[in-house]
């Protein structure tokens, strides 16, 4: 098996450090420090998870035959490698900051012709959202099993819920999202051509429906909460974390 080790980007380590700093500040008693800590914890943790999501795609593709992902720097966890920094990092963070649905982050360009089987192609697409699901499960488990101050537990719970939302969103079988990427190798030629044509606008149409049609948004979030409950998430702590997070932006 090829060696998949690569030097971890200092920028990624900086995001981790920012997340840890936020976690520490969230344990303080003062409202200002606690809220600031929750904001840093959630934003830093979300940016970190964006890198891990794309790394999941890349490392699965590398093991499946696309060795070029290493040369492209995808295995370094460097956020600059995952397409445009504004579209891939800044806009998703803004959507999280506004308390809305977190946009999918970046993207890694995979040479699908280098992948050995259709099954591997599907696994590459699924690796990203499954990374979010695992992160959500681990964070929720930490909140349940490790005694911690309310600020830290509520901030982590909200971060865990964002991971679950990202999983549910990305797993939808819609062109442009990972769920469609998982089934695309198995579709007929005409269906794949239609998917290619729909890829640029289908995710945007989905977000318009989620935001503009209350029924669609409600069904989506109800599904997210069901999954969140299955992974052990605490909805009360999540609400407290979200409220504290949004308060610093004036969206009480």
C-alpha positions in Angstrom: 0.0 0.0 0.0 1.3 3.5 -0.8 2.3 5.8 2.0 -0.4 8.4 2.6 1.5 10.5 5.2 2.0 14.2 4.5 3.1 17.2 6.5 0.1 18.7 8.3 -0.4 22.4 7.3 0.4 25.0 10.0 -2.8 26.7 9.0 -4.8 23.7 10.0 -2.9 23.5 13.3 -3.8 27.1 13.8 -7.5 26.4 13.3 -7.2 23.6 15.9 -5.5 25.9 18.3 -8.2 28.5 17.8 -10.8 25.9 18.6 -9.0 24.9 21.7 -8.7 28.5 22.8 -12.4 28.9 22.3 -13.1 25.8 24.4 -10.9 27.2 27.2 -12.6 30.6 27.2 -16.1 29.0 27.2 -15.4 27.6 30.6 -15.0 31.1 32.2 -17.8 32.5 34.4 -17.9 36.0 32.8 -20.6 36.3 30.1 -18.3 38.1 27.7 -15.5 35.6 27.8 -17.9 32.6 27.8 -19.8 33.8 24.7 -16.5 34.8 22.9 -15.2 31.3 23.7 -18.3 29.6 22.3 -18.1 31.7 19.1 -14.4 30.8 18.6 -15.1 27.2 19.5 -17.9 26.8 16.9 -16.2 28.8 14.1 -12.8 27.2 14.6 -14.3 23.8 15.0 -16.4 24.2 11.9 -13.4 25.4 9.8 -11.4 22.4 11.1 -14.2 20.1 10.1 -14.3 21.5 6.6 -10.7 20.6 6.2 -11.3 17.1 7.6 -14.3 16.6 5.3 -12.2 17.3 2.2 -9.3 15.3 3.6 -11.7 12.3 3.9 -12.5 12.6 0.2 -8.8 12.9 -0.7 -7.3 10.2 1.4 -10.0 7.7 0.2 -9.2 8.7 -3.4 -5.5 8.2 -2.8 -6.0 4.7 -1.4 -8.3 4.0 -4.3 -5.8 4.8 -7.0 -5.8 8.6 -7.5 -2.2 9.3 -6.4 -2.3 12.8 -7.8 -4.2 14.1 -4.7 -0.9 14.0 -2.8 0.9 16.3 -5.3 -2.1 18.7 -5.1 -1.6 19.1 -1.4 -4.9 17.6 -0.4 -3.4 15.4 2.2 -1.9 18.3 4.2 -5.2 19.5 5.5 -4.3 23.0 4.2 -7.5 25.0 3.8 -6.0 26.9 0.9 -5.8 23.7 -1.1 -9.5 23.1 -1.1 -10.5 25.4 -4.0 -11.3 29.1 -3.6 -10.9 30.3 0.0 -13.9 32.6 -0.2 -16.3 30.0 -1.6 -14.8 27.2 0.4 -14.1 28.7 3.8 -15.3 32.3 4.2 -18.9 31.9 2.9 -19.6 28.7 4.8 -18.3 30.4 8.0 -20.6 33.4 7.3 -23.6 31.1 7.0 -22.7 29.4 10.3 -22.2 32.8 11.9 -25.6 33.9 10.8 -27.0 30.7 12.4 -28.3 29.3 9.1 -27.7 26.1 7.3 -24.0 25.5 6.9 -23.0 25.4 3.2 -20.8 22.6 2.0 -17.2 23.7 2.2 -14.6 23.2 -0.4 -14.0 20.5 -3.0 -11.1 18.3 -4.0 -10.7 17.5 -7.7 -10.6 13.7 -8.1 -9.4 11.9 -11.2 -12.2 9.4 -11.3 -10.5 7.6 -14.2 -7.7 6.7 -11.8 -10.0 5.1 -9.3 -10.1 1.3 -9.6 -13.8 0.5 -9.3 -17.2 2.2 -9.1 -17.4 1.1 -5.5 -14.3 3.2 -4.7 -15.9 6.1 -6.5 -18.9 5.9 -4.2 -16.7 5.5 -1.2 -14.8 8.7 -2.1 -18.0 10.7 -2.2 -19.3 9.2 1.0 -16.1 9.8 2.9 -16.7 13.5 3.4 -20.2 13.4 4.9 -19.3 10.3 7.0 -16.4 12.3 8.4 -18.9 14.9 9.6 -21.1 12.2 11.1 -18.3 10.6 13.0 -17.2 14.0 14.3 -20.7 14.7 15.4 -20.9 11.4 17.2 -17.5 11.9 18.9 -18.3 15.4 20.1 -21.8 14.4 21.3 -20.2 11.4 23.2 -17.7 13.7 24.8 -20.4 16.0 26.1 -22.3 13.0 27.5 -19.4 11.2 29.1 -17.0 14.0 30.3 -18.1 16.4 33.0 -17.6 20.0 31.8 -18.8 23.5 32.4 -22.1 24.6 30.8 -20.5 27.0 28.3 -18.2 24.3 26.9 -20.9 21.6 26.8 -23.4 23.9 25.0 -20.8 25.1 22.5 -19.7 21.6 21.7 -23.3 20.5 21.4 -24.0 23.2 18.8 -20.8 22.3 17.0 -21.9 18.6 17.0 -25.3 19.6 15.6 -23.7 21.5 12.8 -21.8 18.3 11.9 -25.0 16.4 11.7 -26.6 19.0 9.6 -23.6 18.9 7.2 -24.0 15.1 7.0 -27.7 15.2 6.3 -27.3 18.0 3.7 -24.4 16.4 1.9 -25.9 12.9 1.8 -28.9 14.1 -0.2 -28.8 12.5 -3.7 -28.8 15.9 -5.5 -26.3 16.8 -8.2 -23.4 18.8 -6.8 -23.7 17.1 -3.4 -21.8 14.0 -2.1 -24.9 11.9 -1.9 -25.4 12.2 -5.7 -21.7 11.5 -6.2 -22.1 8.2 -4.4 -24.8 7.0 -6.8 -23.5 8.7 -9.9 -21.1 5.8 -11.0 -24.0 3.4 -11.1 -26.4 5.6 -13.2 -27.0 5.2 -16.9 -25.3 7.5 -19.4 -28.3 9.8 -20.0 -28.9 10.1 -16.2 -25.3 11.1 -15.7 -25.4 13.7 -18.4 -28.5 15.2 -16.9 -26.7 15.3 -13.5 -23.8 17.1 -15.1 -26.1 19.7 -16.5 -27.9 20.1 -13.1 -24.7 20.2 -11.0 -24.1 24.0 -11.2 -27.6 25.0 -10.1 -29.2 22.1 -8.2 -27.5 22.9 -4.8 -28.5 26.6 -5.1 -32.1 25.5 -5.8 -32.0 23.3 -2.7 -30.8 26.2 -0.5 -33.6 28.4 -1.9 -36.1 25.8 -1.0 -34.7 25.2 2.5 -34.6 28.9 3.2 -37.7 30.1 1.3 -40.2 27.3 1.8 -41.0 26.7 5.5 -42.3 23.2 5.0 -39.1 22.1 3.3 -36.9 23.7 5.9 -38.9 22.2 8.7 -38.8 18.7 7.3 -35.0 19.0 6.8 -34.3 20.1 10.4 -36.7 17.5 11.8 -34.6 14.9 10.0 -31.4 16.5 11.3 -32.7 16.4 14.8 -33.7 12.7 14.5 -30.1 11.9 13.4 -28.7 14.1 16.1 -30.7 12.2 18.7 -29.5 8.9 17.3 -25.9 9.9 17.8 -26.5 11.0 21.4 -26.9 14.7 20.9 -28.5 16.9 23.5 -31.0 19.3 22.0 -31.3 21.5 25.1 -27.6 22.1 25.2 -27.6 22.7 21.5 -30.2 25.4 21.8 -28.2 27.1 24.6 -25.0 26.9 22.5 -26.7 28.3 19.4 -28.3 31.2 21.4 -25.0 32.1 22.9 -23.3 31.9 19.5 -25.8 34.0 17.7 -26.0 36.6 20.5 -22.6 38.1 19.7 -23.8 38.8 16.2 -26.9 40.5 17.4 -29.4 37.7 16.4 -30.9 37.0 19.8 
